[in-house]
C-alpha cells in the first residue's frame, strides 16, 4: 500500500492522516483489508508500535474496524462518506502533444477503428466478427489449456512459434487449403492485425504504394495508412478482384487480396484471375498478402485451394487466423512465408513482442492434434449454414425486393444492397433500427471510393435462426417506416 507521510508531527499521526485521506479519497474502498502491522512497518521503515498507534487512532475515529483473527478493515460507514479524489489537471492537451507521424496517424484512425462498438447491448446485433458460441469447444479448450499450463516451459518461447503448433498448422493447411509448407515456413503471430503490422514493417517504407481490393477489410487499410503507406484501391466484381484493372509497371510494392471469399462482397476469385494476379505480381516485383480470414467455411462445396498453393514464384505471404474460427479472444494467427522473407519476419516479430504466449500455443497445438479443432469446424459449418439459410429466408419474407443479397456461399456474413435508398436514407435506416434494438452496419466504411448504392454488412454467426428471423422482421418494419 502506497502512503506518503507529510513530516508534520509524530509519525503515528502522519500515518493516520495519510490512511484517513486514502479512505476519504476513495482509494481504500469498504471492507478493504489494511496491511498487517508487522509487514506495513517493515515496508514503511517504521516501528510496529508506530503503525499500531496509527491503527488505534483510526479505529477510535471510526475509519477502520478490527476483526478478531483477521486484521483491520476499512469501515463501511467511513467509506460511505468518501469522495473520489479530484483528477489532476490535464496539463497538455492531446492536440498540443508532439507525436511522431505514425502516432498521430494512429490516433486519427483510432476513433473509427472498432466498427459498431457504440452499439453494444443491442437485442439483435448483426455486427460482423462476433463469434458463434460452442460450449463443447469451450470445454475442450479448458482441458487443453490446463494440460499446457501444467507442462509449460518457463523460458521465453521461440519467437517464430513453438514447433508443435507450427507442425500442426502445416498438416492442417495441407489437408484443408492445399498448401504444402514446412514448419520453418510458418510464423505464429498475435492475430491477423499483427501479421499486417509485420508485413508493413518488413516490406514497406513511408510512401510505398499498397493496393487493396475496394471494398476491403478496413483494419488492414487503417494499419497500412498508419504506417505511412500510399493506399490505392482496385475494383471488384462477381469474380473478385478485377485483375485487368491492376496498375502497370513496378509502382506497387504490396497488394492485399482475399481470393477465397472477397471481403465483404463474398466473391470468389476465378482461376484465370488467380493466375493473372500471380503473373502480375512476378512481373511487377510486388508482394501479395493473401488474407484467408474465413476460407474454412463453405456451404456449397469443399473449401477452395488457397492462392498460395498456386504460387511458384514465392510472391505470396499467406495469413490465416484462429480468432475467426475459434473465438476472438484467442489472439493467435499464422503466416506462411516465402523462404527469402523468413528471417526478416522472425526478426521483426522478436523485436515486437519476443513471441506469442507459449501456453496458449501449446494448448492450441493439443486442440488440433486431438481432432477437436476440426470437429468444431464441421459443427460450426453446419450451424452457420443453418443460420445463413434462416437469414436469407427471413430477408426474403420481411424485406422483399427492398434488399438485394450478394450471392455468397461461404463465411459468416452476407452483403445486402439497398437499391431503393440513398446513402443518407441508409444512415437513417441504421438509426431507426438501433432505436428498436437492432444493430445494422453499413458497408460504406469499408470502401475507398464512394459506392453507387448503399449496402449492409450482416453478420449472422452470433445469433440463432429464431433471433435472425426476429431481427429481419424489425429490418422490414424499419424499411417501411
N, C-alpha and C positions, 0 to 999 in steps of 0.2 A: 504494500500500500504506500503510495507516494504522499508524503506530507512535508510541508515546509515550515519550519519554526521561524518566528518573527524577531527573536532575540530581545524580547521585551518582558522582563520579569522572570520569575522562577521557571525552570524548564518544564515542570509538570503542567503549569498554567499555559505555557506556549503550546504544548502538545494538545492540551484540552481545547484551546481555541482553534487550532488547526483542524482537529477532528470535528468540532462543532460546525465550523464553516463548510467542511466537506458534506456534512449531513444537510445543512440548510441550502447548499447549492444543488442538492440532488445527486451528488456524486456517490453518495452512500444511500442506497435505497432501503426500504423497510425490510427487516429481517436479515440484513447483511451482517455476516459474522466478522467481527473485528479480529485482527491477528492476535495470536496468543501472546501474552505479555513477555514471555522469555524470548520468543522469536522477534517480536517487534522491537524490544530493547536492543537486541543484537544488531538488527538492521539499521536502527537509528543511531547507534553508538551511545545509548543512554543506559542508565542503570534500570534494573527491573522495577525497583521501588518508584522511580520517576513515572514509569508507564502505569504502574498500579495506582498511583496517586491521581494521574490524569483520568483513568477509567472511573475511579471513585467519584471524582468531581462531575463527570458527565452523567454518571448514574444518579447522583444526587439531584441534578438539574432535569432528569427525566429524558435525556437524549439517548441513553443506552440502557439495556437491562441484562442482568446476568441470568444464566440458566445453569443449574447445578450439573456439573459433569460435562458441560458442553462449551461454555465460554460466554463471551459478551456479544450482544446483537444490537443493531440499531432499533430503537423503539418505534413502533408504528405511529404513535401519536406525534413524536418529534419529526419523523419523516413526512408526515402528512402536511406539515407546515412548510416543507422545503419548497424553494423556488429554483428553477433551473438557473444556473449561472448565466449571466449575460454573455452573449457571444462577443469575442474580441472584435474590434473594428477591422473591417477588411481594408487594409492599408493600400493594396494595389488592386485595382480592377483588372479583370482578365484582359480587357481591351488595351490596358496600358502595359501589360507584361511583354517583355521581349522574348518571343518564342522563335524557335527555328522555323524555317518554311514548312518542314514536314509536320511540326507540331501545330502550326497554325492551320494547315490544310486538314489535319486530322480533327481538330476542334471544330472547324467549319462544317465538316461532313458528319460529325457525331450525332447531332440532333435528328438527322434523318436516317441514322444507321440501323435502327431497330423498328422495322415496319410493324404497325399495329400495337406497339407497347402501351399506348394510351387507352386501348380498348379492352384491357384485361378485366375479367369479371363478367363478361357478357354470357348470356344463357347459351347462345349458339355462336361459336367463334369459328369462322372459316379461314382463319389465318394459315397460310402455307407454313409448313415446317413443324407444326405441333405434332407430337408423337402419338402413336397408337398404343394404348395400354395393353400389356400382355402379362398377366400375373405369373404364368409359367416361366416366362423369360426372367422375371424379377427373382423368382426362386432359384433358378439355375445360376443367375449371375451372383447372387449372395453366396451360393455354395462355392463357386469358383473363386470368388474374392476372398473368402475365408481361407480356402486352401492356399491361395497365392500368398496371403499375408503370413501364414504360418511357415512357409518355406522360402520367404523372400531373402535375398542377399541384401545386406545393409549398405553396400558400397554404391557409388554412383552408377547408374545404368549406362550401357553403351549408347552414345548419342544417336547412333543410327537406328536404335531399337533392339530389343532383345532378340536373339537369334530364333527362339522358339516361335515368336509371333511372326517374324518375317518368313519363316518356313511355312507357317500355316497360311499366310497371305498368298504366297506363291502357289501353293496347292489349290487354294480356293479360286484364284484367278484363272488357273489352267482349266479347272472344271467348269467355271461359270462364265468366264469372259473371253476365253480363247487366248489368253496372254501367257506366253512361256517366259518366265523370269526366274532368276536365281536370287537367293536371299541377299546377296551383295548388291543387287539392283534396287532393293526396297529400302525406303526411308520412312520410319514411323514418325508422324507429326501430330500436333495437337489440333486436329480437325482441318477442314478444307481451308479455313481462313489463314492458318499459319502456312499451309502449302503455298497459297498465293503470295504471302509475305516473303517466304524464302525465295520463290521464283523471281519476285521483283528485286530482291537484294542481290541475287546471283546474276541475273540476266539483263537487268535494266540500269541505265544511267538516267539522270534527270533529263527530261525532254525526249526520250526514246518513244517511238510510236508503238502503240499497242492496239490491236484490232479486236473488237468484241462483236459478237452477234447482236443484232438490235431487233427486238428486245433481248435482254440478257439478265443474268444474276447480278444484282446491283452491289452485293457485298464485294464481288471481285472488282467492279468498277471503282467503288469508293476507295478500296485499298490501293489500287493502282494509281488513282488520282492523288491520293495522299503521299505516295512515293514519288510523285512528280512526273508520271508518265503522260504522254500525249495520247489520250484515249480517243479512238475513232470507232465508228460503227459500220457494220456491213449488214445489209438487209437479209431477212429470211423469208421463206415461203413454205408451202406444204411439204417440201422435201428437205427442209432445214436450211442451212447456210447457202446462199446463192453464190456459188464459187466463181461464176463468170464475172461477178462484180468485185472480186478481190483485186487490190491495187497491184499495179505492175512495178517492176524494179525491186530494189532492195531497201525500200524506205521503212518497212515494217519489221520490228525486232521480235515481236511476240504476238501470237493470236490465241485467244481463249475460245474454245468450242465445246458444245455439248451434243455430240453427234448421235448418241443413243436415245436421247429424249430431250430435244431442244427446250431450254428453259426461257420463257414459260409456255411457249406455244404447243409443246408436245410433239413437234415434227421429228421424224427420224431421217437422218442424213442418208441419202441413197448411195449405193455402192459406187456408181460413176462419180458422184461428187466427192466421196471419200478419197478415191484415187486421185482426182484432180487436186484436192486440197493437199494431199501428201506431196504430189509433184510440185505444186506451187511453193510449199514450204522449203523444199530442197533447192529449187531454183532461186528463191528469194532470200536464202540464208536466214530463214525465220524459224523460231521455235514455236511449236504448238503445245498448248496445255489442253489436254482432254479432261474435262471435268465430268466424271461419270457419277453424278450425285445420287441417282436412284435407278441405275440400269438393271438392278436385280428384279424390279417389279414390272413384269409384262404380263398382260392378261389374255393376249391373243395367240401367243406362241412362246417358244423358249427365248431366254434373254439373247440379245444380239451380241455378236463378237465385237469387241472394242476396236476403235480406230488403231490403238496401239498394236493390236495383233497383226495389222497390215503394214506396219511401219518397217521398212527395210533400210532406211537412211538414218535412223536414230535421231529423228527430229521431234518425237512426241514425248512429252512429260505427262504421265498418266497420274491422275488424282482420284482416289477413292476415299470414302468415309464410312465409319461405323456409326456416326451420330444419327444419320437419317434412318438406317435400317435397324438400329437398336434403340437408342434414346439419346437426345441431345446433350444431356449432362455428361455423357461419356465423350470427352474431348480427345478422341483418337481417330486418326485417319492415316493414310499412307500414300506414298508417291512411288511410282516405278520410273527410274531414271535411266537415260542413255548413259553408257559407260563413261563417256567423256565428261559428264557433269557430276558424277557421283561424289568425288572428293570435295568439290566446291560446295555442294549442297549439305553434305555432312558437316563440313567446317562451319557453314552458316548456322546450321541447327545447333551445333555445340556452342557457338558464341551466343545464340539466342537464349537457350534455357538449359543447356547441358544434357538434354534428353527428356523424353516423356516419362511419367511415373512408372517405375518398373512393376509395382504390384498390380496396377490396372492392366498393364501389358500382359503380364503372366496370366492374370485371370481371363483375359480375352483369348489368349492362346489356348488355354484349357477349355474355354467355351466352344471354340471352333473345333478343337480336336475331339471333343466328346460327341460331336454331332448335334448339340443343342442349338448351335447357331443356324445351321441350315434347316433344322426342324422349324425354328422360329420363322425363317424366310418363307417356308412353304405355308405355314399357318397364316402369316401376315399377308402373303399374296392372296390367299383365299378370302380372308376377311376384307382386305382392301378392294378386291373385285366386287364383293357383295355391296360394299359402301358406295363404290363408284356407280354400280348399276342402280342402286336406290336413288342416288343423287341425280343421275340423268333422267330417270323416270319422273322424279319429283319436279325437275325443271320443266320437262315437257308438260306435266299436268298443271302446274301453277303459273308458269311464266309464258308458256306457248311460244309464239314466234317473236316475242319481245326480247328473247335471248337466243343467241346463235352460238352453239358449242363448237369449239375447235376439235376436230377429230384427233383423239389420242387414246391409245390402249396401254398406257404404262404410267408409272409414277404414283404420286399421292395428291395430285391436284388436277383441275381442268381449267382451261381458259374459256370464259364465256363472254362473247362480244355483245354489245348493246347497240344494235344497228339503228334504233329509232331515237337514240339520245345524243345530245351534245355532251361535251366534256363537263360543262357547268351542270347540266342536269344529272350526270352520273355522280358528281360530287354531292349533290343534294340527295340523291338516292342513298348514298352511303350514310349520310347524316340521319335520314329517316329510319334506315334500318338499325342504326346504332341506338336510336331512341326506343326502338322496340326490342332491344336485346340481341340483335343480330349483327355480328361483325363481318363486314364485307371489305374487300381490299381491291383497289384499282390497279390495273396493270401499267398505267402511265409512268409511275416512278421507276419502272424497270427499262425505260427507253431513253435513248439519247435524243432522237428526233421525235417530234410530236406525232402521235398516231392519227390516222384519218378518222377513226371512230374509237369510242371508249370501250373498255372491257374490264372484266372482273377476274381476279385470280382466286379460285375457290379451292381451298384445301379441305380434304374430307377425311384425313386419317384419324382425327381425334374424336369424331362423332359417329355413333352407331346409326344404322339405317333409319330408325324411327326419328331420331333427332334431326337427321338430314332432311327428312320429309317435312318436319315441322319448320325447319329453317327456310326451306323453299316456299312453304306456304306464306311465311312472313315476307319473303322476297316478292312473291306475286302481289301481295297486298300493297307493298311499297311501290311497285311498278305502276299500279293502278291509282295510287294516291295523287 
